[in-house]
Amino acid sequence: FAVCSEAFFEAPENMKEDMPEVYRLLCQFYRQQPVKLAISAM
């Protein structure tokens, strides 16, 4: 869980592409979408 959480925040684009179901579950768990946050920060 800790490694997935780290990947979720550090490399969300990779996680969303490689493990979309895990990414979706972590979005629900943390109530965040880091891919959208990264895009809006640019």
MOPAC internal coordinates of N, CA, C and O (Angstrom, degrees):
PM7 1SCF
backbone

  N    0.0000 0     0.00 0     0.00 0    0    0    0
  C    1.4408 1     0.00 0     0.00 0    1    0    0
  C    1.5247 1   110.83 1     0.00 0    2    1    0
  O    1.2310 1   120.33 1   137.84 1    3    2    1
  N    1.3155 1   116.98 1   -42.16 1    3    2    1
  C    1.4661 1   120.38 1  -178.98 1    5    3    2
  C    1.5251 1   111.50 1   -63.36 1    6    5    3
  O    1.2310 1   119.93 1   137.87 1    7    6    5
  N    1.3133 1   117.74 1   -42.13 1    7    6    5
  C    1.4681 1   121.22 1  -179.44 1    9    7    6
  C    1.5266 1   110.10 1   -67.28 1   10    9    7
  O    1.2310 1   120.07 1   139.00 1   11   10    9
  N    1.3137 1   117.47 1   -41.00 1   11   10    9
  C    1.4729 1   120.07 1   177.18 1   13   11   10
  C    1.5205 1   110.84 1   -64.17 1   14   13   11
  O    1.2310 1   120.19 1   139.48 1   15   14   13
  N    1.3168 1   117.25 1   -40.52 1   15   14   13
  C    1.4640 1   120.56 1   178.72 1   17   15   14
  C    1.5192 1   111.06 1   -63.28 1   18   17   15
  O    1.2310 1   120.57 1   139.02 1   19   18   17
  N    1.3164 1   116.51 1   -40.98 1   19   18   17
  C    1.4641 1   119.96 1   178.13 1   21   19   18
  C    1.5306 1   110.75 1   -63.29 1   22   21   19
  O    1.2310 1   120.34 1   134.74 1   23   22   21
  N    1.3068 1   116.96 1   -45.26 1   23   22   21
  C    1.4687 1   120.50 1   178.63 1   25   23   22
  C    1.5237 1   110.95 1   -63.70 1   26   25   23
  O    1.2310 1   120.37 1   144.03 1   27   26   25
  N    1.3046 1   116.89 1   -35.97 1   27   26   25
  C    1.4607 1   122.29 1   179.46 1   29   27   26
  C    1.5239 1   111.20 1   -59.18 1   30   29   27
  O    1.2310 1   120.32 1   139.77 1   31   30   29
  N    1.3231 1   117.00 1   -40.23 1   31   30   29
  C    1.4656 1   120.54 1  -178.45 1   33   31   30
  C    1.5264 1   113.26 1   -91.87 1   34   33   31
  O    1.2310 1   119.75 1   149.07 1   35   34   33
  N    1.3225 1   118.08 1   -30.93 1   35   34   33
  C    1.4639 1   121.18 1  -175.98 1   37   35   34
  C    1.5307 1   113.30 1   -87.44 1   38   37   35
  O    1.2310 1   120.04 1   146.17 1   39   38   37
  N    1.3125 1   117.53 1   -33.83 1   39   38   37
  C    1.4750 1   121.42 1  -178.13 1   41   39   38
  C    1.5296 1   109.64 1  -141.43 1   42   41   39
  O    1.2310 1   120.31 1  -118.42 1   43   42   41
  N    1.3260 1   117.01 1    61.58 1   43   42   41
  C    1.4655 1   118.91 1  -174.37 1   45   43   42
  C    1.5234 1   114.07 1   -63.85 1   46   45   43
  O    1.2310 1   120.32 1   147.69 1   47   46   45
  N    1.3336 1   117.00 1   -32.31 1   47   46   45
  C    1.4643 1   119.16 1   179.80 1   49   47   46
  C    1.5233 1   110.87 1   -63.25 1   50   49   47
  O    1.2310 1   120.86 1   137.02 1   51   50   49
  N    1.3276 1   115.95 1   -42.98 1   51   50   49
  C    1.4712 1   120.48 1   179.05 1   53   51   50
  C    1.5242 1   111.22 1   -64.03 1   54   53   51
  O    1.2310 1   120.78 1   135.69 1   55   54   53
  N    1.3257 1   116.11 1   -44.31 1   55   54   53
  C    1.4602 1   119.20 1  -179.33 1   57   55   54
  C    1.5248 1   110.62 1   -63.92 1   58   57   55
  O    1.2310 1   120.33 1   137.32 1   59   58   57
  N    1.3219 1   116.97 1   -42.68 1   59   58   57
  C    1.4645 1   120.16 1  -179.28 1   61   59   58
  C    1.5279 1   110.98 1   -61.54 1   62   61   59
  O    1.2310 1   120.65 1   142.66 1   63   62   61
  N    1.3259 1   116.36 1   -37.34 1   63   62   61
  C    1.4653 1   120.71 1   179.90 1   65   63   62
  C    1.5295 1   112.04 1   -75.47 1   66   65   63
  O    1.2310 1   120.42 1   135.37 1   67   66   65
  N    1.3413 1   116.79 1   -44.63 1   67   66   65
  C    1.4671 1   121.24 1  -174.20 1   69   67   66
  C    1.5298 1   113.79 1   -83.29 1   70   69   67
  O    1.2310 1   120.40 1   144.91 1   71   70   69
  N    1.3293 1   116.84 1   -35.09 1   71   70   69
  C    1.4718 1   121.56 1  -176.46 1   73   71   70
  C    1.5254 1   109.96 1  -136.91 1   74   73   71
  O    1.2310 1   119.85 1  -111.10 1   75   74   73
  N    1.3256 1   117.89 1    68.90 1   75   74   73
  C    1.4683 1   120.25 1  -174.02 1   77   75   74
  C    1.5304 1   114.26 1   -60.21 1   78   77   75
  O    1.2310 1   119.97 1   145.95 1   79   78   77
  N    1.3149 1   117.65 1   -34.05 1   79   78   77
  C    1.4672 1   119.43 1  -179.54 1   81   79   78
  C    1.5305 1   111.05 1   -69.40 1   82   81   79
  O    1.2310 1   120.28 1   137.83 1   83   82   81
  N    1.3237 1   117.06 1   -42.17 1   83   82   81
  C    1.4667 1   120.68 1   177.37 1   85   83   82
  C    1.5257 1   109.57 1   -64.53 1   86   85   83
  O    1.2310 1   120.42 1   137.76 1   87   86   85
  N    1.3302 1   116.81 1   -42.24 1   87   86   85
  C    1.4684 1   120.72 1   177.46 1   89   87   86
  C    1.5351 1   110.38 1   -58.37 1   90   89   87
  O    1.2310 1   120.48 1   134.08 1   91   90   89
  N    1.3261 1   116.68 1   -45.92 1   91   90   89
  C    1.4670 1   120.70 1  -179.50 1   93   91   90
  C    1.5319 1   111.34 1   -61.99 1   94   93   91
  O    1.2310 1   120.40 1   137.16 1   95   94   93
  N    1.3292 1   116.84 1   -42.84 1   95   94   93
  C    1.4613 1   120.57 1   179.10 1   97   95   94
  C    1.5285 1   111.61 1   -63.85 1   98   97   95
  O    1.2310 1   120.39 1   138.84 1   99   98   97
  N    1.3311 1   116.85 1   -41.16 1   99   98   97
  C    1.4612 1   119.46 1   179.26 1  101   99   98
  C    1.5305 1   111.35 1   -70.01 1  102  101   99
  O    1.2310 1   119.90 1   147.75 1  103  102  101
  N    1.3213 1   117.79 1   -32.25 1  103  102  101
  C    1.4714 1   120.40 1   173.97 1  105  103  102
  C    1.5242 1   109.91 1   -60.19 1  106  105  103
  O    1.2310 1   120.76 1   136.95 1  107  106  105
  N    1.3095 1   116.16 1   -43.05 1  107  106  105
  C    1.4631 1   120.12 1   178.52 1  109  107  106
  C    1.5271 1   110.98 1   -68.05 1  110  109  107
  O    1.2310 1   120.30 1   137.59 1  111  110  109
  N    1.3178 1   117.03 1   -42.41 1  111  110  109
  C    1.4627 1   121.30 1  -177.68 1  113  111  110
  C    1.5234 1   111.52 1   -64.04 1  114  113  111
  O    1.2310 1   120.41 1   131.13 1  115  114  113
  N    1.3433 1   116.83 1   -48.87 1  115  114  113
  C    1.4629 1   121.29 1  -177.18 1  117  115  114
  C    1.5285 1   113.05 1   -88.10 1  118  117  115
  O    1.2310 1   120.51 1   169.70 1  119  118  117
  N    1.3291 1   116.62 1   -10.30 1  119  118  117
  C    1.4704 1   122.27 1  -177.01 1  121  119  118
  C    1.5272 1   111.17 1    55.45 1  122  121  119
  O    1.2310 1   121.56 1  -134.82 1  123  122  121
  N    1.3187 1   114.61 1    45.18 1  123  122  121
  C    1.4638 1   122.87 1   178.44 1  125  123  122
  C    1.5177 1   108.64 1  -143.47 1  126  125  123
  O    1.2310 1   121.35 1   -23.59 1  127  126  125
  N    1.3237 1   115.03 1   156.41 1  127  126  125
  C    1.4585 1   121.34 1   174.07 1  129  127  126
  C    1.5232 1   107.28 1  -130.63 1  130  129  127
  O    1.2310 1   120.19 1   -92.68 1  131  130  129
  N    1.3419 1   117.23 1    87.32 1  131  130  129
  C    1.4643 1   120.01 1  -173.86 1  133  131  130
  C    1.5218 1   114.56 1   -63.07 1  134  133  131
  O    1.2310 1   118.91 1   155.95 1  135  134  133
  N    1.3246 1   119.69 1   -24.05 1  135  134  133
  C    1.4680 1   120.11 1   176.81 1  137  135  134
  C    1.5227 1   109.04 1   -64.69 1  138  137  135
  O    1.2310 1   119.84 1   135.15 1  139  138  137
  N    1.3190 1   117.91 1   -44.85 1  139  138  137
  C    1.4630 1   121.31 1   177.90 1  141  139  138
  C    1.5219 1   110.95 1   -65.31 1  142  141  139
  O    1.2310 1   120.21 1   142.31 1  143  142  141
  N    1.3306 1   117.21 1   -37.69 1  143  142  141
  C    1.4643 1   120.32 1   178.66 1  145  143  142
  C    1.5182 1   110.86 1   -64.49 1  146  145  143
  O    1.2310 1   120.25 1   139.67 1  147  146  145
  N    1.3188 1   117.13 1   -40.33 1  147  146  145
  C    1.4668 1   121.23 1  -179.69 1  149  147  146
  C    1.5212 1   110.71 1   -66.47 1  150  149  147
  O    1.2310 1   120.02 1   141.12 1  151  150  149
  N    1.3101 1   117.57 1   -38.88 1  151  150  149
  C    1.4649 1   121.22 1   179.79 1  153  151  150
  C    1.5225 1   110.50 1   -68.98 1  154  153  151
  O    1.2310 1   119.89 1   138.11 1  155  154  153
  N    1.3287 1   117.82 1   -41.89 1  155  154  153
  C    1.4604 1   120.26 1  -178.21 1  157  155  154
  C    1.5204 1   112.37 1   -72.57 1  158  157  155
  O    1.2310 1   119.77 1   159.38 1  159  158  157
  N    1.3237 1   118.05 1   -20.62 1  159  158  157
  C    1.4614 1   121.56 1   179.57 1  161  159  158
  C    1.5206 1   112.36 1   -78.40 1  162  161  159
  O    1.2310 1   120.10 1   166.06 1  163  162  161
  N    1.3383 1   117.42 1   -13.94 1  163  162  161
  C    1.4611 1   121.09 1  -177.09 1  165  163  162
  C    1.4916 1   111.64 1   -77.63 1  166  165  163
  O    1.2310 1   120.10 1   180.00 1  167  166  165

